[in-house]
Amino acid sequence: MHDIRAIRENPAAFDEGLRRRGLPPASPEILALDADRRARINAAETATADQNRASKDVGAAKARGDDAEFERLRALVADKKAEIARLTAEADAQDAALRDMLMRIPNLPLAEVPDGKDEDDNVELRRWGTPRAFDFKPLEHFEIPGVKPGMDFETAAKLSGARFVVLRGAVIRVHRALAQMMLDTHITDHGLTETWTPVLVKEEAMYGTNQLPKFAEDSYQTTNGWWLVPTSEVTLTNTVAGDILDEAQLPIRMTAHTQCFRSEAGSAGKDTTGMLRQHQFEKVEMVSITTPATSLAEHDRMTRCAEAILEKLGLPYRTIVLCTGDMGFGAQKTHDLEVWLPGQNRYREISSVSVCGDFQARRMNARFRPAGGGKPDFVHTLNGSGLAVGRCLIAVLENGQQADGSVDLPAALHPYLGGKTRIAPDGALI
């Protein structure tokens, strides 16, 4: 959420940030509502002072037997009481409206983020690995003979509908091995703390990480008010909601492996085949809570943590910085990792790592006490996939496929598969 004081002090800079995102100016409407709200608060304070003075004078008029003045002052007190209640209610309503307005406006991009309209304007930072040269036409993951027995979309559709999958046998073992390898790497090599969190959360948690109010249709809500998390970013980040931390506690670096749920409301017609875009999927998430001075360095560190997983698996990828028109709602800056999928003959997103500044912290009221003293300041929050497990499975299967329909699996997974190294053409793990 945005700082209303910063908008008051420099509305032009605020509107310029929105312009870079392709949005119209918002400061005139925001400041008009804010001015009206503050005018009512001031009027209520003035009325309260009038009421207090009249209340004192009521007793004096009664004591000297001035019945006319007594009645006039008593009526004035009653009028002021009603006026205060009205003004306070109006100010509260405007405060709620202002908060809702600010919550629906995306974060402002950092100056270093490239300008652009959409994904075509993203900027590649680096590449790792060389896409394999196949001596046959590579298939998409769901077409590979050895994969078909373990990837069942028909049964999933019978159970739940479109954009679900049932995984069996060797395929689900590889999926589980990927998640475990990711967790072990982040914990042992990268110093993240493994955290297990609920997948059902209160509404305020979704507000805290900017899924609400703007993106309600992209998530699922239960009949009793809980929300299913679209990613454990929601729970990990909200672990510090309402807290005042000591600077010595920062950075806090967490990772979690959870089920995730997305309605994909804005993705109708996209990636309808295979398991690239599902309503239910798994991710190993990374979240960091830092000071403002260290958040950009932490962003680069988290990007390297995600890249390390792909390198460990030997999967070619590229790292890009998203342009202003392609960034997510809560991000100041985002690095996307795109893994090479030979079945599609293109790079596809497998991780987004974003620094959010104090945008989420203001929504959650998460602060820290500076070590050198001074009033508490808002923390900075960061999140990133480390990685999306299902998409990583797709990449492993497509990059490891062989002409006979088998799949060679990355060496990093062998210890997690009991020493097995391949999926046979008939779907067996061998």
VOBA-837574 format. One record per residue (C-alpha): residue number from 1; x, y, z. Coordinates in Angstrom, 2 decimals, decimal comma, padded with zeros to 5 digits. Layout:
BEGIN
<k NUM xx X yy Y zz Z>
...
***
This chain:
BEGIN
<k 1 xx 000,00 yy 000,00 zz 000,00>
<k 2 xx 001,16 yy 003,51 zz -000,72>
<k 3 xx 002,14 yy 006,14 zz 001,83>
<k 4 xx -000,43 yy 008,95 zz 001,65>
<k 5 xx 002,13 yy 011,40 zz 003,04>
<k 6 xx 004,52 yy 010,65 zz 000,20>
<k 7 xx 001,72 yy 011,27 zz -002,30>
<k 8 xx 000,89 yy 014,60 zz -000,63>
<k 9 xx 004,53 yy 015,66 zz -000,69>
<k 10 xx 005,25 yy 014,66 zz -004,29>
<k 11 xx 002,15 yy 013,82 zz -006,31>
<k 12 xx 004,01 yy 014,31 zz -009,59>
<k 13 xx 006,48 yy 011,51 zz -008,75>
<k 14 xx 003,62 yy 009,22 zz -007,79>
<k 15 xx 001,79 yy 009,84 zz -011,06>
<k 16 xx 005,01 yy 009,41 zz -013,02>
<k 17 xx 005,44 yy 005,95 zz -011,48>
<k 18 xx 001,92 yy 005,05 zz -012,55>
<k 19 xx 002,55 yy 006,44 zz -016,04>
<k 20 xx 005,54 yy 004,12 zz -016,39>
<k 21 xx 003,18 yy 001,25 zz -015,63>
<k 22 xx 000,82 yy 002,46 zz -018,35>
<k 23 xx -001,74 yy 003,82 zz -015,88>
<k 24 xx -003,43 yy 007,24 zz -015,69>
<k 25 xx -002,67 yy 009,76 zz -012,91>
<k 26 xx -004,32 yy 008,95 zz -009,60>
<k 27 xx -003,06 yy 011,68 zz -007,26>
<k 28 xx -005,85 yy 014,23 zz -007,98>
<k 29 xx -008,59 yy 011,81 zz -006,93>
<k 30 xx -006,58 yy 010,50 zz -003,98>
<k 31 xx -005,66 yy 013,96 zz -002,67>
<k 32 xx -009,22 yy 015,28 zz -003,08>
<k 33 xx -010,58 yy 012,41 zz -001,00>
<k 34 xx -007,77 yy 012,83 zz 001,52>
<k 35 xx -008,42 yy 016,59 zz 001,84>
<k 36 xx -012,14 yy 016,04 zz 002,33>
<k 37 xx -011,44 yy 013,36 zz 004,96>
<k 38 xx -009,02 yy 015,61 zz 006,85>
<k 39 xx -011,46 yy 018,54 zz 006,68>
<k 40 xx -014,10 yy 016,41 zz 008,39>
<k 41 xx -011,63 yy 015,28 zz 011,03>
<k 42 xx -010,70 yy 018,91 zz 011,73>
<k 43 xx -014,37 yy 019,91 zz 011,84>
<k 44 xx -015,09 yy 017,10 zz 014,30>
<k 45 xx -012,21 yy 018,29 zz 016,52>
<k 46 xx -013,54 yy 021,86 zz 016,41>
<k 47 xx -017,04 yy 020,65 zz 017,28>
<k 48 xx -015,62 yy 018,62 zz 020,15>
<k 49 xx -013,92 yy 021,71 zz 021,56>
<k 50 xx -017,20 yy 023,67 zz 021,24>
<k 51 xx -019,06 yy 020,87 zz 023,00>
<k 52 xx -016,56 yy 020,80 zz 025,85>
<k 53 xx -016,81 yy 024,56 zz 026,39>
<k 54 xx -020,61 yy 024,47 zz 026,29>
<k 55 xx -020,67 yy 021,56 zz 028,75>
<k 56 xx -018,69 yy 023,60 zz 031,26>
<k 57 xx -020,94 yy 026,62 zz 030,79>
<k 58 xx -024,10 yy 024,54 zz 031,31>
<k 59 xx -023,23 yy 024,01 zz 034,97>
<k 60 xx -022,45 yy 027,70 zz 035,51>
<k 61 xx -025,77 yy 028,78 zz 033,97>
<k 62 xx -027,64 yy 026,30 zz 036,16>
<k 63 xx -025,83 yy 027,54 zz 039,27>
<k 64 xx -026,79 yy 031,18 zz 038,71>
<k 65 xx -030,38 yy 030,27 zz 037,87>
<k 66 xx -030,25 yy 031,41 zz 034,23>
<k 67 xx -032,75 yy 028,89 zz 032,89>
<k 68 xx -032,84 yy 030,34 zz 029,36>
<k 69 xx -029,08 yy 030,16 zz 028,99>
<k 70 xx -029,07 yy 026,72 zz 030,56>
<k 71 xx -031,55 yy 025,41 zz 027,98>
<k 72 xx -029,70 yy 027,08 zz 025,11>
<k 73 xx -026,37 yy 025,57 zz 026,16>
<k 74 xx -027,89 yy 022,15 zz 026,77>
<k 75 xx -029,36 yy 022,19 zz 023,25>
<k 76 xx -026,00 yy 023,30 zz 021,88>
<k 77 xx -024,25 yy 020,37 zz 023,59>
<k 78 xx -026,77 yy 017,97 zz 022,07>
<k 79 xx -026,35 yy 019,53 zz 018,61>
<k 80 xx -022,57 yy 019,35 zz 018,83>
<k 81 xx -022,73 yy 015,72 zz 019,96>
<k 82 xx -024,81 yy 014,84 zz 016,90>
<k 83 xx -022,52 yy 016,89 zz 014,64>
<k 84 xx -019,44 yy 015,12 zz 016,00>
<k 85 xx -021,03 yy 011,70 zz 015,43>
<k 86 xx -021,96 yy 012,64 zz 011,85>
<k 87 xx -018,54 yy 014,08 zz 011,00>
<k 88 xx -016,72 yy 011,12 zz 012,58>
<k 89 xx -018,85 yy 008,63 zz 010,65>
<k 90 xx -018,22 yy 010,53 zz 007,40>
<k 91 xx -014,47 yy 010,71 zz 008,09>
<k 92 xx -014,38 yy 006,98 zz 008,88>
<k 93 xx -016,20 yy 006,19 zz 005,64>
<k 94 xx -013,80 yy 008,35 zz 003,67>
<k 95 xx -010,83 yy 006,78 zz 005,44>
<k 96 xx -012,07 yy 003,33 zz 004,39>
<k 97 xx -012,62 yy 004,57 zz 000,84>
<k 98 xx -009,13 yy 006,07 zz 000,73>
<k 99 xx -007,57 yy 002,86 zz 002,06>
<k 100 xx -009,46 yy 000,81 zz -000,52>
<k 101 xx -008,36 yy 003,19 zz -003,29>
<k 102 xx -004,71 yy 002,97 zz -002,23>
<k 103 xx -004,90 yy -000,84 zz -001,98>
<k 104 xx -006,06 yy -001,10 zz -005,59>
<k 105 xx -003,11 yy 000,86 zz -006,99>
<k 106 xx 000,02 yy -001,18 zz -007,89>
<k 107 xx 003,48 yy -000,62 zz -006,50>
<k 108 xx 005,70 yy 001,90 zz -008,27>
<k 109 xx 008,67 yy 000,61 zz -010,29>
<k 110 xx 012,22 yy 001,40 zz -009,28>
<k 111 xx 014,06 yy 003,83 zz -011,54>
<k 112 xx 016,30 yy 001,04 zz -012,85>
<k 113 xx 013,38 yy -001,04 zz -014,15>
<k 114 xx 013,18 yy -000,83 zz -017,97>
<k 115 xx 010,14 yy 000,92 zz -019,41>
<k 116 xx 007,87 yy -001,14 zz -021,63>
<k 117 xx 004,32 yy -002,22 zz -022,41>
<k 118 xx 004,42 yy -006,01 zz -022,16>
<k 119 xx 006,63 yy -009,12 zz -022,15>
<k 120 xx 008,13 yy -008,17 zz -025,50>
<k 121 xx 009,89 yy -005,27 zz -023,76>
<k 122 xx 011,50 yy -007,37 zz -021,01>
<k 123 xx 015,30 yy -007,29 zz -020,94>
<k 124 xx 017,45 yy -010,41 zz -020,87>
<k 125 xx 020,23 yy -010,28 zz -018,27>
<k 126 xx 022,02 yy -013,58 zz -018,86>
<k 127 xx 021,71 yy -017,16 zz -020,06>
<k 128 xx 023,00 yy -020,41 zz -018,64>
<k 129 xx 023,39 yy -023,69 zz -020,48>
<k 130 xx 022,94 yy -024,60 zz -024,11>
<k 131 xx 019,67 yy -026,14 zz -025,31>
<k 132 xx 020,24 yy -029,72 zz -026,35>
<k 133 xx 020,36 yy -030,55 zz -030,05>
<k 134 xx 017,91 yy -033,42 zz -030,62>
<k 135 xx 018,27 yy -035,90 zz -033,48>
<k 136 xx 014,50 yy -036,36 zz -033,37>
<k 137 xx 011,55 yy -033,99 zz -032,95>
<k 138 xx 011,21 yy -033,43 zz -029,19>
<k 139 xx 007,76 yy -033,93 zz -027,74>
<k 140 xx 005,86 yy -031,93 zz -025,15>
<k 141 xx 005,87 yy -033,52 zz -021,72>
<k 142 xx 002,42 yy -035,09 zz -021,93>
<k 143 xx 003,23 yy -036,71 zz -025,30>
<k 144 xx 006,35 yy -038,61 zz -024,18>
<k 145 xx 005,57 yy -042,36 zz -024,15>
<k 146 xx 007,31 yy -043,03 zz -020,83>
<k 147 xx 005,41 yy -040,14 zz -019,20>
<k 148 xx 001,90 yy -040,95 zz -020,43>
<k 149 xx 001,23 yy -043,79 zz -017,92>
<k 150 xx 001,99 yy -041,45 zz -015,03>
<k 151 xx 000,22 yy -038,27 zz -016,18>
<k 152 xx -003,56 yy -038,75 zz -016,32>
<k 153 xx -005,67 yy -035,78 zz -017,36>
<k 154 xx -008,83 yy -037,77 zz -018,14>
<k 155 xx -009,23 yy -039,11 zz -014,62>
<k 156 xx -008,46 yy -035,65 zz -013,20>
<k 157 xx -011,18 yy -034,15 zz -015,42>
<k 158 xx -013,63 yy -036,77 zz -014,13>
<k 159 xx -012,72 yy -035,85 zz -010,56>
<k 160 xx -012,33 yy -032,08 zz -010,80>
<k 161 xx -012,64 yy -030,71 zz -014,34>
<k 162 xx -010,14 yy -028,97 zz -016,56>
<k 163 xx -006,66 yy -027,81 zz -015,45>
<k 164 xx -006,09 yy -030,68 zz -013,03>
<k 165 xx -003,91 yy -033,77 zz -013,31>
<k 166 xx -003,48 yy -037,12 zz -011,58>
<k 167 xx 000,17 yy -038,16 zz -011,30>
<k 168 xx 001,20 yy -041,77 zz -010,73>
<k 169 xx 004,19 yy -044,04 zz -010,47>
<k 170 xx 007,53 yy -042,79 zz -011,75>
<k 171 xx 006,24 yy -039,33 zz -012,63>
<k 172 xx 004,99 yy -038,50 zz -009,16>
<k 173 xx 008,19 yy -039,91 zz -007,65>
<k 174 xx 010,22 yy -037,51 zz -009,78>
<k 175 xx 007,87 yy -034,67 zz -008,84>
<k 176 xx 008,33 yy -035,43 zz -005,14>
<k 177 xx 012,10 yy -035,80 zz -005,56>
<k 178 xx 012,29 yy -032,38 zz -007,20>
<k 179 xx 010,51 yy -030,72 zz -004,27>
<k 180 xx 012,75 yy -032,46 zz -001,75>
<k 181 xx 015,92 yy -031,57 zz -003,65>
<k 182 xx 014,83 yy -027,92 zz -003,84>
<k 183 xx 014,13 yy -027,77 zz -000,11>
<k 184 xx 017,39 yy -029,48 zz 000,81>
<k 185 xx 019,38 yy -027,12 zz -001,42>
<k 186 xx 017,74 yy -023,99 zz -000,04>
<k 187 xx 018,17 yy -025,14 zz 003,54>
<k 188 xx 021,70 yy -026,54 zz 003,33>
<k 189 xx 023,32 yy -024,40 zz 000,65>
<k 190 xx 021,37 yy -021,15 zz 000,84>
<k 191 xx 020,64 yy -020,81 zz 004,55>
<k 192 xx 016,85 yy -020,56 zz 004,31>
<k 193 xx 014,70 yy -021,75 zz 007,19>
<k 194 xx 012,17 yy -024,41 zz 006,22>
<k 195 xx 008,69 yy -023,40 zz 007,33>
<k 196 xx 005,42 yy -025,31 zz 007,10>
<k 197 xx 002,33 yy -023,13 zz 006,86>
<k 198 xx -001,44 yy -023,51 zz 006,36>
<k 199 xx -002,95 yy -023,28 zz 002,88>
<k 200 xx -006,17 yy -021,78 zz 004,28>
<k 201 xx -005,81 yy -018,17 zz 005,44>
<k 202 xx -007,88 yy -015,31 zz 006,77>
<k 203 xx -008,88 yy -012,46 zz 004,50>
<k 204 xx -006,45 yy -010,04 zz 006,13>
<k 205 xx -003,52 yy -012,26 zz 005,12>
<k 206 xx -004,58 yy -012,01 zz 001,47>
<k 207 xx -004,85 yy -008,22 zz 001,85>
<k 208 xx -001,38 yy -008,15 zz 003,41>
<k 209 xx 000,30 yy -009,59 zz 000,31>
<k 210 xx -001,92 yy -007,67 zz -002,16>
<k 211 xx -004,01 yy -010,57 zz -003,51>
<k 212 xx -007,03 yy -008,62 zz -002,23>
<k 213 xx -009,00 yy -006,60 zz -002,99>
<k 214 xx -008,04 yy -006,34 zz -006,65>
<k 215 xx -007,45 yy -009,99 zz -007,53>
<k 216 xx -010,21 yy -011,83 zz -005,69>
<k 217 xx -011,33 yy -013,62 zz -008,85>
<k 218 xx -007,90 yy -015,20 zz -009,24>
<k 219 xx -008,16 yy -017,09 zz -005,92>
<k 220 xx -010,56 yy -019,51 zz -004,26>
<k 221 xx -012,60 yy -018,72 zz -001,15>
<k 222 xx -014,33 yy -021,25 zz 001,09>
<k 223 xx -017,92 yy -020,82 zz 002,22>
<k 224 xx -016,78 yy -019,90 zz 005,74>
<k 225 xx -014,47 yy -017,10 zz 004,63>
<k 226 xx -011,03 yy -018,73 zz 004,39>
<k 227 xx -008,98 yy -018,27 zz 001,24>
<k 228 xx -006,85 yy -020,95 zz -000,41>
<k 229 xx -003,35 yy -019,55 zz -000,88>
<k 230 xx -002,16 yy -018,93 zz -004,46>
<k 231 xx 001,38 yy -019,34 zz -003,09>
<k 232 xx 002,97 yy -019,60 zz 000,34>
<k 233 xx 004,23 yy -016,05 zz -000,19>
<k 234 xx 000,94 yy -015,19 zz 001,55>
<k 235 xx 001,64 yy -017,14 zz 004,72>
<k 236 xx 005,41 yy -016,71 zz 004,92>
<k 237 xx 005,26 yy -012,95 zz 004,47>
<k 238 xx 002,38 yy -012,55 zz 006,90>
<k 239 xx 004,30 yy -014,31 zz 009,68>
<k 240 xx 005,62 yy -010,83 zz 010,56>
<k 241 xx 002,30 yy -009,00 zz 010,17>
<k 242 xx 001,75 yy -006,53 zz 013,00>
<k 243 xx 005,23 yy -007,15 zz 014,44>
<k 244 xx 007,97 yy -004,74 zz 015,40>
<k 245 xx 011,21 yy -006,65 zz 014,90>
<k 246 xx 014,70 yy -005,79 zz 016,08>
<k 247 xx 017,07 yy -005,01 zz 013,23>
<k 248 xx 019,34 yy -007,77 zz 014,53>
<k 249 xx 016,63 yy -010,30 zz 013,58>
<k 250 xx 016,89 yy -009,33 zz 009,92>
<k 251 xx 017,16 yy -010,69 zz 007,34>
<k 252 xx 014,60 yy -013,42 zz 007,89>
<k 253 xx 014,91 yy -015,99 zz 005,09>
<k 254 xx 012,25 yy -018,69 zz 004,74>
<k 255 xx 011,29 yy -021,45 zz 002,36>
<k 256 xx 008,19 yy -023,62 zz 002,20>
<k 257 xx 006,83 yy -026,40 zz 000,02>
<k 258 xx 003,05 yy -026,16 zz -000,28>
<k 259 xx 000,06 yy -026,85 zz -002,43>
<k 260 xx -001,05 yy -023,70 zz -004,25>
<k 261 xx -004,41 yy -022,82 zz -005,79>
<k 262 xx -005,26 yy -020,38 zz -008,56>
<k 263 xx -008,45 yy -019,95 zz -010,53>
<k 264 xx -006,49 yy -018,76 zz -013,60>
<k 265 xx -009,43 yy -016,43 zz -014,26>
<k 266 xx -007,33 yy -014,23 zz -016,51>
<k 267 xx -005,80 yy -017,10 zz -018,45>
<k 268 xx -008,73 yy -018,49 zz -020,41>
<k 269 xx -007,47 yy -020,27 zz -023,51>
<k 270 xx -003,80 yy -020,18 zz -022,42>
<k 271 xx -001,83 yy -023,41 zz -022,02>
<k 272 xx -004,90 yy -025,62 zz -021,97>
<k 273 xx -002,96 yy -028,81 zz -022,72>
<k 274 xx -000,53 yy -030,46 zz -020,34>
<k 275 xx 000,21 yy -029,36 zz -016,80>
<k 276 xx 001,90 yy -026,02 zz -017,42>
<k 277 xx -001,03 yy -024,02 zz -016,02>
<k 278 xx -003,06 yy -025,77 zz -013,33>
<k 279 xx -005,65 yy -024,81 zz -010,72>
<k 280 xx -003,79 yy -026,88 zz -008,10>
<k 281 xx -000,02 yy -027,15 zz -008,10>
<k 282 xx 003,03 yy -027,21 zz -005,84>
<k 283 xx 005,76 yy -024,66 zz -005,30>
<k 284 xx 008,83 yy -024,31 zz -003,17>
<k 285 xx 008,62 yy -020,65 zz -002,23>
<k 286 xx 011,27 yy -018,29 zz -000,89>
<k 287 xx 010,48 yy -015,21 zz 001,21>
<k 288 xx 012,87 yy -012,72 zz 002,76>
<k 289 xx 012,17 yy -009,93 zz 005,25>
<k 290 xx 014,91 yy -007,31 zz 005,23>
<k 291 xx 015,83 yy -003,73 zz 006,02>
<k 292 xx 015,35 yy -001,11 zz 003,28>
<k 293 xx 019,13 yy -000,77 zz 002,88>
<k 294 xx 019,64 yy -004,46 zz 002,06>
<k 295 xx 016,58 yy -005,40 zz 000,01>
<k 296 xx 018,10 yy -004,92 zz -003,46>
<k 297 xx 021,13 yy -007,04 zz -002,58>
<k 298 xx 018,74 yy -009,64 zz -001,19>
<k 299 xx 016,84 yy -009,59 zz -004,47>
<k 300 xx 019,98 yy -010,56 zz -006,35>
<k 301 xx 020,78 yy -013,22 zz -003,74>
<k 302 xx 017,33 yy -014,80 zz -004,05>
<k 303 xx 017,61 yy -014,81 zz -007,82>
<k 304 xx 020,85 yy -016,75 zz -007,51>
<k 305 xx 019,19 yy -019,23 zz -005,16>
<k 306 xx 016,55 yy -019,98 zz -007,79>
<k 307 xx 019,12 yy -020,12 zz -010,60>
<k 308 xx 021,17 yy -022,62 zz -008,58>
<k 309 xx 018,33 yy -025,14 zz -008,64>
<k 310 xx 018,14 yy -025,05 zz -012,43>
<k 311 xx 021,91 yy -025,33 zz -012,73>
<k 312 xx 021,94 yy -028,28 zz -010,35>
<k 313 xx 019,42 yy -029,99 zz -012,63>
<k 314 xx 021,35 yy -029,05 zz -015,77>
<k 315 xx 018,39 yy -027,19 zz -017,25>
<k 316 xx 019,18 yy -024,34 zz -019,67>
<k 317 xx 017,56 yy -021,08 zz -018,63>
<k 318 xx 017,66 yy -017,34 zz -019,07>
<k 319 xx 017,20 yy -014,59 zz -016,51>
<k 320 xx 015,27 yy -011,48 zz -017,50>
<k 321 xx 014,23 yy -008,27 zz -015,76>
<k 322 xx 010,59 yy -007,47 zz -016,32>
<k 323 xx 009,66 yy -004,12 zz -017,84>
<k 324 xx 007,26 yy -001,74 zz -016,12>
<k 325 xx 004,29 yy -003,00 zz -018,12>
<k 326 xx 004,83 yy -006,68 zz -017,26>
<k 327 xx 005,59 yy -006,53 zz -013,53>
<k 328 xx 003,28 yy -007,98 zz -010,95>
<k 329 xx 001,01 yy -005,76 zz -008,86>
<k 330 xx 003,12 yy -005,70 zz -005,69>
<k 331 xx 006,60 yy -005,59 zz -007,22>
<k 332 xx 009,11 yy -002,76 zz -007,44>
<k 333 xx 011,39 yy -004,93 zz -009,57>
<k 334 xx 011,16 yy -008,52 zz -010,79>
<k 335 xx 013,58 yy -011,06 zz -012,20>
<k 336 xx 011,97 yy -013,92 zz -014,13>
<k 337 xx 013,75 yy -017,19 zz -014,74>
<k 338 xx 012,66 yy -018,90 zz -017,94>
<k 339 xx 013,60 yy -022,53 zz -018,49>
<k 340 xx 014,10 yy -024,06 zz -021,93>
<k 341 xx 011,27 yy -026,40 zz -022,99>
<k 342 xx 012,30 yy -028,28 zz -026,14>
<k 343 xx 008,77 yy -029,57 zz -026,69>
<k 344 xx 007,63 yy -025,97 zz -027,16>
<k 345 xx 010,96 yy -024,80 zz -028,60>
<k 346 xx 010,93 yy -021,80 zz -026,30>
<k 347 xx 011,80 yy -020,51 zz -022,85>
<k 348 xx 008,93 yy -020,50 zz -020,31>
<k 349 xx 008,70 yy -018,87 zz -016,90>
<k 350 xx 009,58 yy -021,12 zz -013,99>
<k 351 xx 010,29 yy -018,51 zz -011,30>
<k 352 xx 009,57 yy -014,87 zz -010,55>
<k 353 xx 011,67 yy -013,20 zz -007,87>
<k 354 xx 010,39 yy -009,80 zz -006,75>
<k 355 xx 011,38 yy -007,06 zz -004,33>
<k 356 xx 008,32 yy -005,25 zz -003,00>
<k 357 xx 009,93 yy -002,54 zz -000,87>
<k 358 xx 007,61 yy -001,48 zz 001,97>
<k 359 xx 004,46 yy -001,94 zz -000,18>
<k 360 xx 003,34 yy -005,13 zz 001,59>
<k 361 xx 004,78 yy -004,11 zz 004,95>
<k 362 xx 002,48 yy -001,07 zz 005,07>
<k 363 xx -000,51 yy -003,29 zz 004,41>
<k 364 xx 000,61 yy -005,69 zz 007,16>
<k 365 xx 002,01 yy -003,02 zz 009,51>
<k 366 xx 005,30 yy -004,94 zz 009,76>
<k 367 xx 008,16 yy -002,81 zz 011,11>
<k 368 xx 011,61 yy -003,02 zz 012,70>
<k 369 xx 013,58 yy -001,00 zz 015,25>
<k 370 xx 016,80 yy 000,38 zz 013,75>
<k 371 xx 019,90 yy -000,80 zz 015,61>
<k 372 xx 021,12 yy 002,79 zz 015,94>
<k 373 xx 017,91 yy 003,98 zz 017,55>
<k 374 xx 015,06 yy 006,02 zz 016,18>
<k 375 xx 011,43 yy 005,25 zz 015,50>
<k 376 xx 010,42 yy 001,92 zz 013,92>
<k 377 xx 010,51 yy 001,76 zz 010,13>
<k 378 xx 008,72 yy -000,55 zz 007,73>
<k 379 xx 010,55 yy -003,70 zz 006,69>
<k 380 xx 011,04 yy -004,63 zz 003,03>
<k 381 xx 009,61 yy -007,90 zz 001,72>
<k 382 xx 010,75 yy -010,14 zz -001,13>
<k 383 xx 009,36 yy -013,33 zz -002,60>
<k 384 xx 010,26 yy -015,79 zz -005,31>
<k 385 xx 009,66 yy -019,30 zz -006,58>
<k 386 xx 012,44 yy -021,67 zz -005,81>
<k 387 xx 010,94 yy -023,31 zz -007,94>
<k 388 xx 007,49 yy -024,12 zz -009,31>
<k 389 xx 007,65 yy -027,91 zz -008,91>
<k 390 xx 005,26 yy -028,86 zz -011,71>
<k 391 xx 006,96 yy -026,64 zz -014,26>
<k 392 xx 010,32 yy -027,99 zz -013,17>
<k 393 xx 008,97 yy -031,51 zz -013,71>
<k 394 xx 007,92 yy -030,52 zz -017,23>
<k 395 xx 011,41 yy -029,17 zz -017,95>
<k 396 xx 013,13 yy -032,30 zz -016,60>
<k 397 xx 010,92 yy -034,59 zz -018,67>
<k 398 xx 011,20 yy -032,63 zz -021,90>
<k 399 xx 014,93 yy -032,00 zz -021,69>
<k 400 xx 015,69 yy -035,60 zz -020,72>
<k 401 xx 013,48 yy -037,34 zz -023,28>
<k 402 xx 015,04 yy -039,93 zz -025,58>
<k 403 xx 014,10 yy -041,17 zz -029,04>
<k 404 xx 012,74 yy -044,48 zz -027,66>
<k 405 xx 010,25 yy -042,66 zz -025,39>
<k 406 xx 012,30 yy -042,99 zz -022,22>
<k 407 xx 013,54 yy -040,10 zz -020,06>
<k 408 xx 017,03 yy -039,68 zz -018,64>
<k 409 xx 016,82 yy -037,98 zz -015,24>
<k 410 xx 019,30 yy -035,41 zz -013,83>
<k 411 xx 022,05 yy -036,80 zz -011,63>
<k 412 xx 020,99 yy -034,47 zz -008,80>
<k 413 xx 017,74 yy -036,47 zz -008,48>
<k 414 xx 019,28 yy -039,95 zz -008,40>
<k 415 xx 019,86 yy -040,00 zz -004,61>
<k 416 xx 016,20 yy -039,02 zz -004,09>
<k 417 xx 015,01 yy -041,86 zz -006,33>
<k 418 xx 016,83 yy -044,71 zz -004,64>
<k 419 xx 019,55 yy -044,65 zz -007,28>
<k 420 xx 017,11 yy -044,92 zz -010,19>
<k 421 xx 018,20 yy -042,89 zz -013,21>
<k 422 xx 015,57 yy -043,20 zz -015,94>
<k 423 xx 011,91 yy -043,49 zz -016,78>
<k 424 xx 011,54 yy -046,39 zz -019,19>
<k 425 xx 009,37 yy -046,20 zz -022,34>
<k 426 xx 006,68 yy -048,16 zz -020,49>
<k 427 xx 006,66 yy -045,67 zz -017,59>
<k 428 xx 008,68 yy -047,70 zz -015,09>
<k 429 xx 011,35 yy -046,05 zz -012,96>
<k 430 xx 014,60 yy -047,91 zz -013,64>
***
